[in-house]
């Protein structure tokens, strides 16, 4: 008899989800800041900013029905060195990444210890935006505000602060690829938002040229990168209402990737945080500090805005 040999052929792995982008800045900044010339640092930062913006542009091209040639796109991004969490420490990791932008250097362990002493957490969980804001104020000494994105007015405030260069600590439900999803709070997670991508009809950028500092992308002629937060003299409602698409750039502690997420999806996810996963509680996985009013009162629709006063993009 002739033996028959079967060879199993496996399909190639699926492509990386488009909403996740490599953090280029973290990969290239290997040597101490003092070892880089000012010209080299400027080149690295420009490459990082443009790379993320171009990937967002290509992602937008997959979502917008009309040809991208009909649009002008604006991008502003603050590169963040990624930090991966150990255990349920997503909120503390998000704060640590924010702290790197502020040039503040308390360690995660120091902030966690301070927070434990005040009864905010046990294992690193953080189910209260109010506690998050207090920690940021005390440990990072920066100006903050709480925004309620359950309301239309709150969402407009978020968008205005976004354009002005604020960063945001946002609780949301995280999907398997870490993009926002609606899970009633069962996948609650914290993210740091550090920038945005906007698409407008042709001709809009001319209205901003006298009001903002930006440069044209080196590869895509209809993509503009803001060098510093936008100075908005135009009606903020118009900027939001006439935009064909609004993405935000997000960072979180379970991946080294930069997320590109719909702003609406992120805020909707934040507003669906109603309960901690019952299975998690039933399995006894977490000896957590749970607010008396539950996460519906402490997380749902609550965003911590952080003002990076005086902070300019590295050049």
Secondary structure as UniProt FT lines:
FT   TURN            18..19
FT   STRAND          20..22
FT   HELIX           24..28
FT   HELIX           33..35
FT   HELIX           38..63
FT   HELIX           68..70
FT   STRAND          71..77
FT   HELIX           90..102
FT   HELIX           108..117
FT   TURN            118..119
FT   HELIX           129..140
FT   STRAND          143..148
FT   TURN            149..150
FT   HELIX           152..163
FT   TURN            164..165
FT   STRAND          167..174
FT   TURN            176..177
FT   STRAND          180..181
FT   TURN            184..187
FT   STRAND          188..201
FT   TURN            202..204
FT   HELIX           205..207
FT   TURN            208..211
FT   STRAND          214..216
FT   TURN            221..222
FT   STRAND          223..226
FT   HELIX           236..241
FT   STRAND          245..251
FT   TURN            253..254
FT   STRAND          257..262
FT   HELIX           263..270
FT   TURN            271..272
FT   HELIX           278..282
FT   TURN            283..284
FT   TURN            292..293
FT   HELIX           294..298
FT   TURN            299..301
FT   STRAND          302..307
FT   TURN            309..310
//
